[in-house]
Amino acid sequence: MDMDAFFASVEQLTRPTVGGRPVLVGGLGPRGTVAGASYEAREYGARSAMSMAEARRRCPVAVVLPPRFRVYQAVSKRVLGIVREVSDVVEQVSVDEAFLEPTELAGATTAQVEDFSTRLRARVHREVGVTASIGAGAGKQLAKIASGLAKPDGMLVVPPEQQLELLSGLPVRKMWGIGPVTESKLHRIGVQTIGELAALRPNDVTSLLGQAHGTELHRLAHGIDEHPVAERAEAKQVSAETTFDFDITDQAKLQAEVAGMAESAHRRLVSSGRAARTVTIKVRDSDFTTISRAETFASATSDLGALAAAARRLLPVAVPPGTPVRLVGVSYSGLATSEQEPLFGNPADQQESPAPAAQPVPEPSPAPATRHWRAGDDVRHSEFGHGWVQGAGHGRVTVRFETATSGRGVARTFAIDAPELTSSDPIDSLGW
């Protein structure tokens, strides 16, 4: 089961005014990245992991909101609670995705699996308010592929006798374990589809991709998937790495590879609904010497700009320019389920810019604190209850008062320092 455009869907649920409208969730700064895009925004070409600037250029009518991971975790917990009630075997993969293997479906017909899936999807929508897509098949890979093909808000059950027909025409990138490097190797020998991979001799696949990896992929291409559905321990870090076909010495190319790994690891970080305090870069040179260097922020962040900038800064610290490098990797650790915004802007911007020389300044006179609201902030009014900031400027702030259970609310405008307006817990937007 895979929740549909989960982050954006939760925003549309808890803020009914933006329901059915293009929504982008992510960083609002100049280096912001899209963490989630509603299907309405995807119609304009916006997507997750894209820079927010590019996504807003493609979809200028989008509502842009900051991520609220605590809210996503709360919705996820309720959805997974329903899943665990109907299935005794569950494996949660991320904040919005899980495998389940209900004992009651052992030996079930296609119609019985479809009935089970229909009832589960309906219950999630009725009790939580978000939509889910379900894929079912004889193996985790097939179920995952089927759920992707069923999106959005759909269901696809693949009977065993039809699985090879379904797999054969799909691009090899749909398979687990095939990223850009493996895909490129397969394309170079003319293999574009899973069916073409299955048609290769096992020895040809292992000579190209290695014994373990090649054997596993060849079996999966034939629909042989024996990966068990089993609960996972919570990961202590998320990472991504790549090994080059040839050693790289060019610093610009290495920086580009590091940026790519930082982005790949960031997708996993966002998918888990967490933020990270520590960035670690791993480099292996031509002598197979592995060097790791790390940088830790004062607070956890999920901002790709800050994380990637730290990874780029660590590269020349790990290996001198000109060193032949055969592998680079980026990992994020010190994971937290929520993040605190830096008090003085983006940590990457602070550390990449030289500090100005100190200048004597006169002692400032005390000034009243000016309240700062940003679009998407959760607030509470002493009379109107919970709401969210739609916009602020010129000494005024406009708040839409609504929650997931209230229906579309009324917008009201206040002075920026109105004493009856205070920050609110984002969880209150669920109305539970």
ZAROKOL-404692 format. One record per atom (N, C-alpha, C): x, y, z. Coordinates in steps of 0.02 Angstrom, whole numbers, padded with zeros to 5 digits, always signed. Example, Ala and Ser with C-alpha at 12.3 -4.5 7.8 and 13.67 -1.06 7.14 Angstrom:
REM residues 2
+00660-00284+00390+00615-00225+00390+00660-00165+00390+00642-00112+00354+00684-00053+00357+00645+00002+00394
This chain:
REM residues 432
+00042-00059+00000+00000+00000+00000+00044+00062+00000+00028+00108-00044+00068+00169-00051+00020+00229-00050+00031+00274-00003-00012+00334+00001+00002+00380-00058-00049+00411-00084-00044+00451-00145-00021+00522-00129+00037+00543-00160+00063+00612-00151+00055+00632-00078+00084+00593-00033+00065+00594+00037+00072+00662+00070+00130+00694+00065+00140+00758+00099+00088+00809+00075+00081+00814+00009+00034+00863-00019-00038+00844-00001-00054+00779+00000-00121+00757+00017-00139+00775+00088-00091+00769+00134-00104+00787+00204-00116+00862+00210-00079+00901+00172-00090+00973+00173-00160+00990+00146-00181+00955+00093-00248+00968+00066-00301+00944+00114-00287+00892+00153-00335+00868+00203-00343+00917+00260-00288+00941+00286-00291+00984+00346-00304+01057+00329-00299+01074+00266-00313+01142+00243-00362+01139+00185-00426+01127+00200-00475+01113+00148-00478+01164+00092-00458+01225+00104-00460+01277+00052-00417+01258-00007-00362+01221+00003-00317+01204-00052-00333+01136-00081-00386+01104-00059-00406+01040-00087-00422+01047-00161-00394+01003-00202-00405+01005-00274-00363+01056-00311-00320+01092-00274-00277+01142-00305-00205+01117-00308-00163+01145-00353-00092+01125-00354-00058+01146-00289-00025+01098-00257+00010+01111-00194+00081+01085-00199+00129+01127-00178+00199+01108-00173+00220+01113-00100+00250+01059-00074+00275+01059-00006+00351+01057-00009+00384+01102+00028+00457+01102+00027+00486+01166+00054+00551+01173+00045+00586+01232+00069+00565+01294+00032+00558+01349+00069+00534+01411+00039+00591+01458+00020+00652+01442+00041+00708+01486+00027+00734+01478-00044+00788+01515-00062+00815+01513-00129+00843+01445-00148+00862+01404-00098+00888+01338-00112+00838+01283-00095+00775+01302-00087+00724+01255-00067+00713+01200-00119+00692+01142-00096+00679+01085-00138+00609+01059-00125+00577+01032-00176+00509+01006-00169+00512+00938-00134+00478+00934-00077+00473+00870-00041+00411+00831-00062+00361+00866-00087+00300+00833-00110+00261+00879-00156+00230+00848-00206+00190+00886-00255+00123+00851-00264+00068+00888-00261+00003+00858-00273-00003+00839-00346-00051+00795-00361-00059+00775-00431-00080+00834-00475-00115+00882-00445-00134+00942-00483-00071+00981-00504-00020+00983-00459+00042+01017-00475+00083+00976-00525+00079+00910-00521+00117+00868-00567+00094+00876-00639+00032+00895-00648+00006+00906-00716+00044+00964-00750+00074+01008-00711+00113+01063-00739+00187+01044-00748+00206+00984-00727+00275+00962-00733+00315+00968-00670+00284+00991-00615+00319+00995-00551+00322+00925-00521+00375+00911-00482+00382+00845-00452+00427+00849-00390+00426+00796-00351+00469+00792-00292+00543+00793-00312+00585+00820-00268+00658+00824-00277+00679+00878-00327+00632+00911-00359+00648+00967-00403+00662+01030-00361+00702+01075-00386+00712+01137-00349+00645+01174-00346+00632+01206-00290+00569+01241-00282+00563+01298-00333+00619+01329-00350+00616+01383-00400+00592+01357-00467+00617+01298-00488+00596+01269-00551+00523+01247-00548+00504+01217-00492+00435+01194-00485+00386+01253-00487+00404+01308-00456+00360+01367-00458+00359+01400-00527+00414+01393-00563+00414+01419-00631+00366+01378-00675+00367+01313-00665+00323+01269-00705+00250+01275-00682+00241+01286-00618+00173+01288-00591+00164+01352-00550+00157+01409-00584+00153+01473-00548+00090+01481-00506+00039+01439-00517-00023+01445-00479-00022+01402-00416+00034+01368-00402+00036+01322-00345+00035+01359-00279+00004+01326-00230+00009+01348-00160+00071+01315-00131+00117+01355-00106+00181+01329-00080+00179+01330-00004+00191+01272+00026+00187+01266+00098+00249+01232+00127+00271+01252+00186+00328+01218+00218+00308+01149+00243+00354+01101+00245+00337+01034+00269+00323+01034+00343+00277+00990+00363+00259+00982+00434+00263+00907+00450+00325+00884+00463+00336+00812+00468+00300+00781+00528+00289+00818+00581+00252+00790+00637+00181+00773+00618+00151+00814+00576+00083+00800+00553+00083+00738+00508+00132+00733+00463+00135+00675+00419+00145+00611+00459+00187+00615+00511+00198+00557+00554+00134+00536+00589+00095+00585+00612+00033+00570+00647-00017+00536+00601-00023+00561+00539-00069+00530+00491-00045+00460+00473+00021+00454+00463+00050+00389+00447+00036+00338+00502+00043+00359+00564+00031+00314+00620-00041+00289+00621-00088+00333+00605-00158+00312+00604-00172+00264+00546-00143+00278+00488-00153+00234+00431-00123+00165+00445-00061+00165+00471-00028+00101+00486-00064+00063+00541-00097+00099+00585-00137+00065+00637-00193+00024+00605-00225+00053+00554-00278+00017+00518-00249-00043+00482-00191-00033+00450-00159-00088+00413-00143-00146+00460-00118-00130+00519-00099-00184+00566-00160-00219+00596-00217-00186+00594-00278-00220+00616-00301-00273+00567-00288-00263+00503-00314-00309+00452-00262-00359+00427-00199-00348+00446-00146-00394+00424-00100-00409+00482-00086-00474+00493-00042-00493+00548+00032-00486+00530+00048-00479+00465+00117-00471+00443+00122-00405+00405+00160-00358+00431+00166-00291+00401+00240-00270+00401+00262-00239+00348+00329-00211+00344+00323-00138+00321+00332-00092+00368+00330-00021+00349+00395-00002+00316+00390+00025+00256+00449+00043+00217+00468+00116+00228+00418+00159+00233+00430+00231+00243+00368+00260+00276+00367+00325+00282+00311+00358+00315+00246+00348+00277+00250+00332+00211+00189+00327+00171+00183+00262+00132+00218+00210+00153+00218+00148+00113+00230+00088+00158+00195+00033+00144+00204-00028+00183+00185-00089+00141+00218-00144+00155+00200-00209+00127+00158-00245+00180+00108-00283+00159+00071-00325+00205+00057-00392+00173+00054-00443+00215+00044-00511+00192-00008-00544+00238-00073-00528+00228-00125-00554+00272-00131-00630+00267-00133-00662+00323-00140-00735+00324-00205-00757+00291-00257-00717+00297-00322-00735+00269-00321-00739+00192-00270-00709+00161-00267-00710+00088-00223-00766+00060-00197-00808+00103-00157-00864+00078-00201-00908+00034-00181-00918-00028-00220-00958-00075-00283-00926-00100-00291-00860-00089-00352-00825-00109-00356-00816-00184-00417-00808-00209-00427-00794-00280-00414-00719-00293-00407-00702-00356-00397-00632-00374-00455-00589-00350-00516-00615-00355-00575-00577-00333-00573-00565-00258-00550-00614-00220-00546-00605-00147-00494-00553-00128-00437-00552-00163-00385-00502-00150-00411-00433-00168-00447-00429-00223-00475-00364-00244-00526-00339-00193-00566-00384-00166-00616-00364-00116-00581-00340-00052-00530-00375-00030-00492-00354+00029-00462-00285+00018-00431-00275-00039-00398-00211-00054-00447-00154-00059-00505-00168-00089-00556-00116-00095-00580-00094-00026-00592-00143+00018-00615-00127+00086-00562-00089+00125-00499-00107+00117-00445-00073+00154-00438-00001+00130-00438+00009+00065-00432+00078+00038-00490+00121+00061-00550+00093+00060-00609+00131+00081-00606+00149+00155-00581+00103+00196-00577+00117+00268-00526+00171+00282-00468+00169+00249-00417+00221+00259-00445+00289+00240-00480+00292+00184-00507+00356+00162-00562+00380+00210-00604+00334+00233-00659+00353+00277-00635+00375+00346-00587+00340+00374-00566+00353+00443-00509+00404+00449-00469+00411+00396-00412+00458+00399-00421+00517+00352-00450+00504+00293-00462+00559+00247-00413+00565+00190-00365+00518+00185-00317+00519+00129-00327+00457+00086-00301+00460+00025-00310+00404-00021-00247+00362-00025-00256+00298-00041-00200+00252-00048-00210+00210-00110-00154+00190-00141-00156+00143-00196-00127+00077-00173-00156+00023-00197-00135-00043-00176-00117-00086-00237-00061-00119-00232-00040-00167-00282-00032-00235-00249-00051-00288-00283-00045-00355-00253-00017-00403-00305+00026-00448-00281+00055-00498-00325+00095-00548-00286+00124-00596-00321+00162-00650-00290+00234-00628-00277+00243-00581-00233+00310-00556-00217+00309-00481-00205+00357-00458-00165+00358-00387-00146+00371-00342-00206+00417-00361-00251+00432-00319-00308+00370-00310-00352+00335-00364-00364+00275-00360-00407+00221-00317-00374+00213-00325-00309+00163-00284-00273+00181-00210-00277+00246-00195-00269+00269-00125-00273+00258-00096-00342+00276-00134-00394+00266-00110-00462+00191-00100-00476+00150-00146-00453+00078-00141-00464+00048-00080-00430+00070-00065-00370+00044-00006-00335+00062+00058-00372+00123+00059-00401+00142+00117-00440+00100+00126-00503+00085+00070-00535+00043+00072-00595-00029+00090-00579-00050+00076-00517-00119+00091-00497-00131+00163-00478-00078+00201-00466-00084+00270-00443-00115+00315-00497-00150+00368-00473-00168+00382-00404-00236+00351-00385-00244+00337-00321-00307+00314-00293-00335+00254-00331-00292+00203-00341-00314+00145-00378-00292+00080-00347-00305+00026-00384-00289-00041-00360-00273-00085-00420-00221-00126-00413-00203-00173-00466-00181-00239-00434-00218-00292-00448-00201-00358-00424-00176-00398-00484-00115-00425-00479-00084-00461-00535-00086-00536-00519-00128-00575-00554-00128-00648-00543-00061-00678-00564-00041-00733-00532+00024-00764-00548+00033-00779-00622-00020-00800-00655-00014-00819-00725-00005-00759-00772-00013-00698-00745-00006-00638-00786+00056-00597-00769+00095-00619-00718+00149-00576-00694+00205-00569-00745+00223-00622-00781+00278-00616-00829+00258-00572-00888+00195-00576-00907+00171-00532-00961+00175-00459-00940+00157-00445-00878+00160-00376-00853+00232-00352-00849+00276-00394-00821+00345-00373-00811+00382-00364-00877+00369-00405-00926+00411-00408-00986+00414-00342-01023+00361-00304-01023+00361-00241-01062+00383-00180-01024+00396-00187-00959+00415-00129-00918+00490-00114-00926+00508-00049-00920+00580-00032-00923+00617-00061-00863+00681-00078-00873+00720-00109-00820+00725-00065-00758+00719+00000-00765+00725+00046-00708+00668+00035-00657+00615+00001-00677+00560-00012-00630+00580-00063-00577+00635-00100-00589+00654-00154-00543+00693-00127-00484+00686-00162-00428+00729-00148-00370+00802-00159-00388+00845-00117-00362+00916-00128-00371+00944-00103-00436+00902-00071-00477+00927-00043-00540+00922+00033-00536+00981+00064-00529+00986+00136-00529+01016+00160-00594+01038+00222-00597+01065+00250-00659+01125+00212-00686+01170+00189-00642+01231+00155-00665+01214+00088-00696+01175+00048-00660+01156-00019-00686+01114-00012-00749+01069+00036-00748+01027+00048-00807+01071+00064-00868+01122+00106-00858+01166+00125-00913+01204+00064-00940+01226+00020-00895+01261-00040-00917+01216-00085-00959+01154-00092-00937+01107-00134-00974+01089-00103-01042+01081-00038-01042+01065-00004-01106+01122-00012-01156+01184-00013-01132+01240-00018-01177+01242-00085-01214+01210-00136-01185+01208-00201-01220+01139-00213-01252+01100-00160-01256+01036-00164-01291+00978-00188-01249+00985-00191-01183+00931-00215-01140+00892-00154-01113+00830-00147-01135+00788-00091-01114+00732-00113-01067+00707-00174-01076+00648-00196-01037+00666-00254-00991+00621-00266-00943+00630-00322-00897+00629-00388-00935+00587-00392-00987+00583-00453-01027+00649-00467-01062+00682-00415-01086+00746-00424-01120+00800-00445-01070+00796-00420-01008+00843-00442-00957+00831-00516-00940+00768-00536-00935+00752-00605-00920+00776-00653-00975+00779-00628-01037+00799-00670-01093+00874-00682-01096+00914-00643-01060+00986-00653-01059+01004-00717-01022+01061-00746-01040+01086-00803-01003+01112-00779-00935+01104-00818-00883+01126-00797-00816+01200-00777-00815+01243-00814-00850+01314-00798-00850+01328-00729-00880+01289-00710-00931+01298-00645-00962+01280-00589-00913+01228-00600-00874+01206-00549-00826+01257-00542-00769+01282-00598-00743+01329-00595-00687+01397-00567-00709+01417-00580-00771+01481-00552-00795+01476-00477-00803+01416-00451-00816+01407-00379-00825+01395-00344-00758+01357-00375-00713+01334-00341-00652+01363-00370-00588+01402-00424-00593+01428-00456-00533+01385-00516-00513+01416-00562-00477+01383-00625-00462+01319-00615-00421+01325-00582-00363+01267-00575-00319+01213-00531-00349+01233-00472-00372+01184-00424-00399+01153-00451-00463+01193-00478-00507+01168-00504-00570+01120-00561-00560+01137-00609-00515+01093-00666-00502+01026-00644-00474+01028-00596-00427+00967-00571-00397+00922-00538-00448+00950-00494-00490+00910-00459-00540+00882-00507-00592+00920-00556-00612+00896-00604-00662+00836-00644-00634+00839-00663-00571+00783-00698-00539+00722-00653-00534+00732-00591-00515+00675-00545-00510+00644-00533-00578+00685-00530-00631+00658-00521-00698+00614-00579-00720+00626-00638-00690+00585-00697-00704+00526-00702-00655+00517-00652-00614+00462-00653-00566+00475-00695-00505+00537-00714-00493+00555-00753-00434+00578-00706-00379+00536-00698-00329+00549-00649-00276+00534-00682-00209+00585-00697-00172+00577-00731-00107+00592-00686-00048+00593-00620-00060+00604-00573-00005+00546-00577+00044+00559-00590+00107+00504-00596+00156+00475-00528+00175+00413-00528+00194+00382-00469+00223+00396-00472+00298+00436-00425+00323+00457-00426+00393+00468-00356+00417+00448-00342+00479+00456-00275+00508+00529-00255+00510+00542-00192+00494+00611-00167+00494+00624-00126+00556+00687-00129+00580+00708-00085+00633+00718-00015+00603+00705+00037+00643+00711+00105+00618+00784+00120+00602+00796+00144+00542+00864+00158+00520+00895+00215+00560+00960+00209+00574+00996+00262+00610+01023+00314+00562+01026+00297+00498+01049+00345+00448+01020+00327+00380+01022+00374+00334+01004+00361+00264+01064+00380+00221+01075+00343+00167+01135+00356+00128+01124+00337+00055+01171+00358+00014+01173+00340-00057+01246+00343-00079+01267+00295-00120+01336+00296-00146+01338+00267-00215+01391+00281-00251+01399+00255-00319+01472+00239-00332+01484+00185-00370+01551+00166-00391+01557+00181-00466+01612+00214-00485+01621+00234-00554+01652+00178-00595+01635+00177-00660+01666+00129-00705+01741+00142-00712+01760+00206-00709+01830+00227-00714+01844+00278-00659+01904+00278-00632+01923+00326-00581+01914+00397-00607+01890+00442-00563+01880+00512-00581+01930+00555-00542+01964+00600-00577+02010+00647-00544+01985+00719-00549+01942+00733-00598+01918+00801-00608+01873+00822-00550+01893+00876-00516+01857+00898-00457+01785+00919-00472+01774+00950-00529+01706+00972-00546+01660+00912-00555+01685+00859-00588+01645+00799-00597+01630+00766-00530+01681+00765-00486+01670+00735-00420+01619+00774-00380+01622+00840-00385+01573+00881-00349+01503+00868-00374+01497+00858-00441+01431+00843-00469+01406+00775-00445+01450+00726-00439+01431+00660-00414+01410+00664-00341+01447+00703-00301+01430+00712-00231+01361+00744-00225+01348+00795-00266+01282+00828-00265+01227+00778-00283+01241+00734-00331+01191+00684-00350+01177+00635-00293+01229+00613-00258+01220+00568-00202+01184+00603-00144+01200+00667-00134+01166+00705-00081+01091+00709-00096+01074+00717-00159+01003+00720-00179+00969+00653-00170+01004+00598-00190+00975+00532-00182+00962+00515-00109+01012+00530-00066+01003+00518+00005+00947+00562+00034+00941+00622+00007+00890+00668+00031+00820+00641+00016+00811+00609-00042+00746+00580-00058+00727+00528-00007+00775+00488+00015+00761+00437+00066+00747+00470+00134+00783+00524+00147+00772+00560+00210+00701+00587+00213+00680+00619+00160+00613+00649+00157+00560+00594+00159+00573+00539+00124+00526+00483+00123+00515+00455+00192+00566+00457+00234+00560+00431+00302+00527+00480+00349+00515+00542+00325+00483+00592+00366+00527+00620+00420+00593+00620+00408+00639+00643+00460+00687+00696+00434+00724+00726+00480+00775+00776+00465+00841+00751+00494+00897+00781+00473+00962+00757+00494+01006+00813+00521+01049+00797+00569+01096+00845+00596+01166+00837+00567+01184+00776+00547+01253+00763+00526+01256+00739+00454+01301+00768+00416+01314+00749+00347+01383+00716+00345+01387+00657+00315+01451+00621+00309+01464+00606+00236+01525+00619+00214+01545+00601+00146+01595+00543+00151+01587+00495+00106+01631+00437+00103+01664+00436+00034+01730+00429+00033+01767+00429-00030+01815+00370-00030+01817+00333-00085+01865+00278-00092+01910+00292-00152+01975+00293-00141+02020+00311-00195+02042+00248-00234+02087+00258-00282+02107+00203-00326+02146+00149-00290+02173+00164-00231+02208+00114-00190+02161+00078-00142+02096+00090-00150+02044+00060-00107+02048+00085-00035+02078+00142-00026+02078+00174+00040+02013+00214+00047+01977+00202+00102+01913+00236+00113+01921+00290+00166+01900+00350+00148+01905+00407+00194+01835+00434+00206+01820+00451+00268+01755+00481+00285+01766+00546+00323+01726+00595+00308+01727+00659+00344+01655+00680+00357+01643+00714+00413+01575+00731+00432+01570+00804+00455+01511+00831+00449+01496+00898+00474+01428+00895+00509+01423+00926+00567+01361+00924+00607+01333+00995+00615+01268+01001+00603+01233+01065+00611+01210+01073+00684+01192+01133+00701+01168+01147+00769+01099+01116+00779+01060+01108+00725+00993+01079+00730+00979+01038+00668+00932+00992+00674+00916+00947+00618+00880+00986+00563+00894+00968+00500+00863+01000+00443+00849+00949+00389+00798+00963+00348+00784+00922+00290+00795+00962+00226+00827+01021+00232+00837+01064+00175+00894+01037+00131+00878+01021+00069+00929+00992+00025+00987+01040+00013+00973+01104+00007+01026+01152-00005+01079+01150+00049+01057+01150+00112+01104+01149+00168+01142+01083+00171+01107+01028+00161+01139+00962+00165+01189+00951+00109+01169+00969+00048+01213+00960-00010+01274+01006-00006+01264+01067+00019+01321+01113+00025+01373+01086+00074+01349+01055+00129+01396+01025+00177+01435+00968+00144+01400+00927+00105+01434+00871+00071+01487+00897+00023+01471+00950-00013+01520+00978-00061+01580+01007-00024+01569+01038+00033+01625+01066+00071+01671+01011+00096+01643+00953+00111+01683+00898+00140+01726+00862+00088+01710+00868+00024+01748+00830-00027+01822+00848-00027+01842+00912-00033+01914+00928-00033+01948+00914+00034+01908+00909+00088+01936+00892+00153+01953+00817+00154+01911+00777+00121+01921+00705+00121+01979+00684+00076+01983+00712+00016+02038+00694-00031+02064+00756-00065+02130+00763-00073+02157+00821-00108+02135+00820-00182+02126+00879-00212+02110+00882-00283+02161+00844-00325+02137+00809-00374+02180+00770-00418+02187+00697-00399+02161+00678-00339+02163+00608-00317+02115+00566-00359+02138+00510-00386+02091+00466-00423+02040+00435-00375+01977+00445-00389+01923+00422-00345+01880+00371-00382+01864+00315-00348+01824+00263-00379+01754+00258-00349+01742+00288-00290+01676+00285-00258+01665+00347-00216+01604+00373-00218+01584+00427-00172+01516+00409-00143+01505+00429-00081+01441+00418-00049+01425+00474+00000+01361+00485+00012+01339+00536+00060+01287+00504+00106+01295+00516+00170+01246+00490+00218+01225+00545+00266+01164+00538+00292+01136+00584+00340+01119+00545+00404+01141+00571+00461+01128+00538+00524+01107+00590+00576+01102+00569+00639+01075+00613+00689+01003+00630+00672+00965+00578+00654+00898+00588+00626+00847+00607+00680+00801+00650+00660+00748+00673+00705+00683+00675+00666+00628+00668+00702+00563+00668+00668+00536+00738+00657+00571+00788+00681+00552+00857+00669+00615+00898+00661+00608+00958+00634+00666+01000+00624+00654+01069+00653+00708+01101+00671+00705+01169+00698+00739+01214+00648+00705+01268+00628+00735+01314+00581+00794+01349+00612+00850+01357+00575+00906+01394+00602+00885+01465+00619+00911+01490+00675+00891+01557+00696+00919+01610+00650+00974+01596+00615+01006+01647+00575+01012+01625+00502+00958+01594+00475+00958+01578+00404+00985+01509+00390+00999+01496+00326+01021+01431+00303+01092+01417+00328+01104+01360+00362+01172+01345+00387+01222+01341+00331+01201+01319+00271+01248+01316+00215+01270+01386+00195+01223+01432+00194+01241+01500+00176+01289+01531+00226+01278+01515+00291+01323+01543+00342+01394+01519+00332+01402+01454+00320+01469+01426+00320+01506+01437+00255+01469+01451+00200+01503+01461+00136+01523+01534+00126+01495+01579+00166+01510+01649+00158+01559+01671+00211+01613+01707+00193+01661+01731+00244+01629+01782+00289+01649+01780+00351+01621+01827+00400+01651+01896+00387+01611+01949+00389+01637+02016+00379+01681+02037+00438+01726+02082+00424+01769+02108+00477+01727+02145+00529+01747+02136+00592+01709+02168+00646+01716+02244+00642+01662+02279+00651+01661+02352+00650+01629+02377+00714+01657+02429+00744+01625+02456+00804+01558+02486+00787+01509+02471+00826+01442+02498+00815+01416+02527+00879+01374+02577+00875+01346+02605+00936+01298+02555+00969+01292+02560+01033+01247+02516+01071+01175+02529+01048+01139+02477+01023+01071+02489+01000+01024+02501+01058+00974+02542+01045+00924+02554+01096+00873+02499+01092+00844+02479+01148+00794+02425+01149+00737+02442+01102+00714+02390+01065+00658+02399+01020+00609+02342+01031+00545+02356+01023+00497+02302+01033+00507+02247+00981+00499+02185+01003+00507+02128+00957+00452+02129+00904+00471+02117+00842+00423+02115+00787+00408+02042+00771+00345+02026+00773+00325+01958+00759+00331+01944+00684+00356+01884+00668+00364+01865+00597+00322+01804+00582+00276+01810+00536+00236+01753+00513+00255+01737+00441+00255+01673+00424+00267+01653+00355+00208+01611+00330+00198+01610+00265+00144+01571+00236+00150+01498+00258+00095+01471+00281+00093+01401+00303+00100+01391+00377+00119+01443+00415+00126+01436+00487+00058+01419+00519+00060+01375+00570-00001+01359+00608-00009+01409+00664-00069+01436+00672-00082+01486+00723-00147+01471+00759-00156+01504+00815-00219+01498+00853-00242+01567+00873-00307+01577+00865-00338+01640+00885-00383+01627+00945-00382+01673+00991-00419+01662+01054-00494+01653+01042-00520+01680+00987-00592+01674+00973-00606+01624+00916-00564+01624+00863-00581+01586+00803-00547+01517+00800-00503+01503+00848-00472+01437+00851-00412+01429+00805-00404+01367+00780-00344+01350+00741-00350+01375+00669-00294+01399+00643-00292+01420+00573-00221+01417+00546-00213+01439+00484-00146+01440+00454-00137+01504+00415-00075+01528+00413-00060+01592+00381-00060+01584+00305-00102+01623+00273-00103+01624+00200-00055+01675+00170-00042+01727+00208+00005+01778+00184+00016+01831+00237+00073+01865+00233+00088+01917+00281+00132+01970+00248+00123+02032+00269+00163+02087+00242+00131+02154+00257+00172+02207+00256+00147+02275+00268+00111+02280+00335+00135+02243+00385+00107+02248+00451+00042+02211+00461+00023+02169+00412-00039+02132+00417-00027+02058+00405-00070+02015+00431-00065+01943+00420-00136+01917+00407-00142+01875+00356-00207+01845+00339-00206+01771+00358-00256+01752+00396-00260+01684+00423-00325+01651+00399-00318+01588+00377-00376+01548+00358-00390+01500+00417-00450+01505+00446-00467+01465+00504-00503+01402+00482-00467+01345+00484-00496+01282+00462-00451+01224+00485-00480+01165+00489-00444+01104+00504-00471+01048+00459-00443+00988+00468-00466+00932+00427-00539+00916+00438-00566+00933+00496-00635+00914+00511-00685+00973+00506-00659+01032+00489-00703+01091+00490-00734+01107+00422-00705+01081+00368-00724+01105+00302-00689+01171+00288-00702+01198+00229-00670+01260+00208-00687+01316+00257-00633+01350+00280-00643+01402+00331-00642+01472+00303-00651+01519+00349-00653+01591+00333-00584+01621+00342-00565+01666+00297-00502+01702+00303-00514+01769+00336-00470+01787+00383-00475+01851+00418-00406+01882+00421-00403+01948+00421-00340+01985+00422-00333+02023+00487-00271+02021+00515-00256+02052+00579-00193+02093+00573-00183+02135+00623-00118+02168+00630-00065+02115+00644-00005+02124+00619+00048+02074+00625+00063+02057+00697+00052+02105+00743+00068+02094+00814+00005+02087+00856-00049+02065+00825-00112+02056+00863-00100+02007+00921-00112+02029+00983-00096+01987+01042-00138+01924+01046-00197+01924+01015-00240+01864+01019-00219+01809+00970-00167+01822+00929-00143+01775+00879-00076+01746+00904-00074+01679+00913-00014+01646+00938+00003+01586+00895+00064+01561+00900+00084+01500+00865+00045+01441+00893+00031+01393+00849-00009+01335+00868+00027+01271+00850+00011+01218+00884+00039+01152+00868+00010+01129+00801+00053+01112+00752+00027+01090+00687-00020+01030+00692-00011+00987+00743-00054+00929+00751-00128+00950+00759-00139+01010+00786-00208+01034+00795-00245+01040+00728-00208+01045+00673-00241+01053+00608-00278+00989+00587-00263+00933+00620-00298+00870+00604-00368+00869+00634-00379+00908+00686-00445+00911+00716-00465+00847+00751-00417+00804+00768-00432+00741+00801-00441+00750+00877
